[in-house]
Amino acid sequence: MTTTYNCTSEDQRALGLEHAQRAISEKKCVVFPTDTVYGIAADAFSPQAVTMLLASKGRSRTMPPPVLIPRINALDGLATDVSGDARKLAEAFWPGGLTLILHAQPSLDWDLGETQGTVALRMPADEVAQELLTLTGPLAVSSANRTGQPPAQTAAEARAQLAESVEVYLEGGFRPVEGTDAVPSTIVDATGALLRVVRNGAVSLEQLREHVPGVLGLGEIPMAEPEEESEPVALPAESAAEEPAAEKAADEPSAPVRETDG
């Protein structure tokens, strides 16, 4: 039975997190707040659960969801060939509004959809999200809305769209701040020799370049391409919980689209 918990109450929060952990273990979906907007989550290592997440949103396997992680040291367990520049950005902006597209660990037994061997990772800066991720481990997460609809900024808004397809709704209040619009995470493709912004968002290009001066902006072409060309990657279409204007922008990249969490 679908249940909503008020996470501004300590007792309700504890009960809600316990129920959400159980739901994830049973391959069901949950909705919870992040630092961008609300996300719908499922066990990243269960193809059945990921399929249910995509079906709840009305999406196909061509738009795989990103993965949210509870701590930065999970990076090497899920991704491989992580460059020094990618690590600099993760250390600078995690937890926070930055999603990194990386090469997925080939040994992992998961199926997020048509990822072309990549995975989009983010560590959210939200207490409820962090508590849930600590209990469950990495989660496949997308914005808590039906395709084509605005991203939910409360659990109540998410429930109005997703209804009984979700087992648990964790209500944590308005996200990001009441009276403001949802701002998606910035997405950086870190699979090639040069880091490239593929969606603008919460972290500006100027902020990124404070740590990695060579980051390319959205649509920017370097003076001279490195000799080694990287394979096209699947881009998050709507990251963990977010993606208003970002949803359209991410639906039109040169590479295949990927879901994003926010």
Secondary structure, 3 states (H helix, E strand, C coil): CCEEEECCCHHHHHHHHHHHHHHHHCCCCEEEECCCCEEEEEECCCHHHHHHHHHHHCCCCCCCCCEECCCHHHHHHHEECCCHHHHHHHHHHCCCCEEEEEEECCCCCCCCCCCCCEEEEECCCCHHHHHHHHHHCCEEEEECCCCCCCCCCCHHHHHHHHHHHCCEEEECCCCCCCCCCCCCCEEEECCCCCCEEEECCCCCHHHHHHHCCCCECCCCCCCCCCCCCCCCCCEECCEECCCCHHHHHHCCCCCCEECCEC
